[in-house]
């Protein structure tokens, strides 16, 4: 506990945001000062320890915060390629959509973050094709964690780019799981050459089913997906 003789000065510094205050530090909270709550990804020091978003892996789409589609299972387990629907991604919650391509971030428990791209829905009477280019502009990635078909997606290590050319039939989805990312990262994702698709969306969380969807371009306009990890203090 801080000595009482120093408290007036520290309280003043706390009130002006120069030091942390609240339950985590032992300093009383002045009127209008910080009140500690659970830390969430919002670029605010919720728990009053002097660092915003510490202990969290936060994600952003074109600079705006988004939530991971799912947290807990590691990427390939969550993507669940081939079961129960054969030759298809089987994520839980099920974020697949007929005649659409869905982009989502997935965060595993202690195993990093993944970027998922899933096109179409099995046995919906449609087929299609799509081109995807994923340029890693910050950080590093191990590569393709799961590819729906061999050789559809390739990693150019020298350029830090994953290139995917997808063609799928009525039976199946198509797509890729990129990762894991174990530190801060940014990926520039570009989708183009689409047939059999009506739109592309990026999920902001998933809840029990599908979360809010943000529109993406199918005409070659890149979108930036980033992750930021702040260690707990």
N, C-alpha and C positions, 0 to 999 in steps of 0.2 A: 504494500500500500504506500502511496506517496506521502511524504511528510507534510503535515498540515501547514507548515510555514511556506511551502512552495505552492500550495493549492490556489491562492488568489491569482498568481501570475499564470499558472497552467490553465485555470478556468477561463481567463481572458483569452489566452491563445486558443483554447478549445472553441470559444464562442466565435472567434474569427476564422476557424477552420484550419489553423496552423498546426494543431496537434489533434489526435483522436480523443474522443470522449465517449462515455457510456459504459455499459456493463463490462465490455471487454478490457477496459483500461483501469477501472476503479475510480475514474473521475466522475463526479456528479454532472448531470446534464443541465446547463444553464437554460433559462427561459428562451425558447426558440431554437435550442441547440439540437444536436443529433440524438435521436432515440433509436437504440439498436433494434433491428429486426433481422430476419434471415436474409442472407446475401442472395441476390438474383442478378441475372444478366441485364443490367440497365445503365451501366457506366456511372452508377451512384454508389457511394460507400454506405450500404444499407446497415452493416453491422458495426459501424462506427469504429473500425480499427485503423483508419487512415488510408486504406487501399480499396479502390472500387473493384468489384467483381472477383475478389481473390478467392482461390480455391475452386474456380469454375472454368469450364470450357464453354465459351460463348461463341455464337455463330452469327454471321451477317450476310445479307444478300444486297449487293450494290450499296453497302454502307449502312443498311438498316437492319436492326436486330431481328433474328428469326430463332425459333425454337427447333431443336432436333425432332425429327419425326418419331424417334423412339430412343430410349436410353435403357441400358441394362445389358442385354445380350451383345456379344461381340459381332462385328459386321457380317461375316459369312453365315453365322448361325441365324441372325435376324433375317438376312436375305433369303435363306432357305431355298436355294436353287434345286429344283427337281422334285420337291415333295411339299404338299401332296400333288400339286399340278405338275406333270412331267414337262421337262424342257422349258421351265418357266420360273421366274422369281415368285416366292411365296412369303412376302414380308408380313409381320404382325406388329401393329395393326395393318390391315390390308389397304395399302395406298394406291393400288392399281386402278386404272380407269380405262374403260373402253374407248378406243380411238383417240387417246391422249398419251402424251409422254409426261411423266412426273419426275421431277428432280427433288431430292431430299437429302438432308444431312442426318446421319445416324451416329450416335455416340455410345461406344461400348464401355462397360464397366472395367476400367483399368487397362483397356486395350486400344485407346485412341478413338479417332473419329473417322468416318467414312462418308464418301459422296456417292449416292445411289441415283441411277437413271433407269427408269422402268417404262417401257413403251407397251401400251395396249393391254388387253385382257384375254386370257385363253378362251378359245371356243366361243367368240362373240360374233363370228361370221365375217371377220375382216382380216386383212393382212396389210403389210406396209413396209416402208423402208425409211431410213434416217441416217444422217451423217452427224457425228459428234466429235468435237475437238476440245481437249481439256489441257490447257496450258498452266502448269504450276509456276506461278510468278513469285511466290514466297514460300519458304520452307522446303521440305522434301517429302516424298511419298514412296512407299515400297513398290507401288505399281498397281496392277489389276488384281484385286483380291478375288473377284469372281467375274468371269465373262460367260455370257449365256451360250456362246458358241466359240469353239477354238478359232483363233486367228481373226475374229471380228474386231478385236481391240488390240492394239500394239503400243508398247511403250518405247519412245525414243529418249533414251536416258540423256543423251548429249543436249537435246533441246528441252528436256523436262516436259514432254508433251505426250499425252495419250490420244491416239487417233482411233475412232470407232466407225465402222461402216456396217450398219445393221440391215438385214432383210429377214422378215419373219412371216410365218404362215398363220392361218386361222387357229391352229392348235395351241399357240404359245405366245408368251411375252418375248420381248428382247430387251437387252440392256447391259448394264455393267455396274459393278461395285468397285470403287476406287479407294485405295487406302491400304493400311491405316496411316493417318496423320497423327503424330505423337507430340507435335509442338505447333506453334503459330504457323498458319498456312493461308495462302490465297490461291484459288483456281479460277482461271478465266474460262468459262464454259460457253461454247458456241455450237448451236444446233442449226442444221440446214438440210436442204434436199429432201424434205419430208414428203412421203406419200402415205395415204391411208390414215392420216392424223388430222384432227381438227384444231388442236391447240397444245401448247406446252405450259406447264405450271410448275412453280416451286412451292413446296409445302412449308408452312410456318407452323410447326408442331403437328400433332396428329390426334391428341385426345384419345377417345376410345375408338374412333374410326378415322376420318380424314380431317385435318385441320384446315385453317384458311389457306387458300391457294393464291399465289401471286403470279400474274401472267409473265411468261417468257417468250422470247422470239423464236420462231422456226425459220427465220429468213436470214440467219447469219449474224445477228446482232449479239455480241457477247454479253454475258452476265457474270459478275464477280461474286464468288462464294468464298468467305473467309472464316477462319476459326482463330480465336484468341484464348490462350490458356494463361491464367494467373494463379501461381502457386499460393496456397494458404499461408498466412503469416502467423 
